[in-house]
Amino acid sequence: MQVLSKIEKDPKLVYHIGLTPAKLPDLVENNPLIAIEVLLKLMSSNQITEYFSVLVNMEMSLHSMEVVNRLTTAVDLPKEFIHLYISNCISSLESSIKKRVYKLIQLSCKNFV
């Protein structure tokens, strides 16, 4: 990956690629490995809290979970961030389960009508 090697050679490059917190979810979903490297390079930035806020509040997915997992093993993340992320994951799963159960009930009821 050329982008990763360029970021590794010039860590300050992440400040010039036009990534904003609002664009982070797209990067996470389309290229989690680059998202991880970019976030690691932005750790000393005064905007990192905004990026964490977006990461916590974005829709839970396999890619977002991978990004958070890799970040937690690479650096010390704020405990508040980790707790909020886990809480949001649990809420997301509960919501997903409720939707599936509701759909199953709906399908079951159709069979009896």
DAFENPE-V860126 format. One record per pair of residues at least 12 apart in sequence whose ideal C-beta (glycine too) atoms are under 8 Angstrom apart, sorted by sequence separation. I is the first residue (numbers start at 0). J is the second residue. If there is no record, write none. Layout:
i:I j:J
i:I j:J
//
This chain:
i:38 j:50
i:54 j:66
i:54 j:67
i:38 j:54
i:67 j:84
i:18 j:37
i:16 j:37
i:13 j:37
i:64 j:88
i:51 j:76
i:55 j:80
i:20 j:46
i:51 j:77
i:6 j:33
i:13 j:40
i:23 j:50
i:27 j:54
i:13 j:41
i:34 j:62
i:38 j:66
i:55 j:83
i:59 j:87
i:3 j:32
i:7 j:36
i:20 j:49
i:24 j:53
i:51 j:80
i:55 j:84
i:59 j:88
i:3 j:33
i:6 j:36
i:10 j:40
i:14 j:44
i:20 j:50
i:23 j:53
i:27 j:57
i:35 j:65
i:54 j:84
i:2 j:33
i:6 j:37
i:23 j:54
i:31 j:62
i:35 j:66
i:39 j:70
i:56 j:87
i:0 j:32
i:20 j:52
i:21 j:53
i:28 j:60
i:31 j:63
i:34 j:66
i:38 j:70
i:42 j:74
i:55 j:87
i:59 j:91
i:0 j:33
i:3 j:36
i:20 j:53
i:24 j:57
i:27 j:60
i:58 j:91
i:59 j:92
i:6 j:40
i:23 j:57
i:24 j:58
i:28 j:62
i:31 j:65
i:35 j:69
i:39 j:73
i:27 j:62
i:28 j:63
i:31 j:66
i:35 j:70
i:39 j:74
i:27 j:63
i:35 j:73
i:24 j:63
i:27 j:66
//
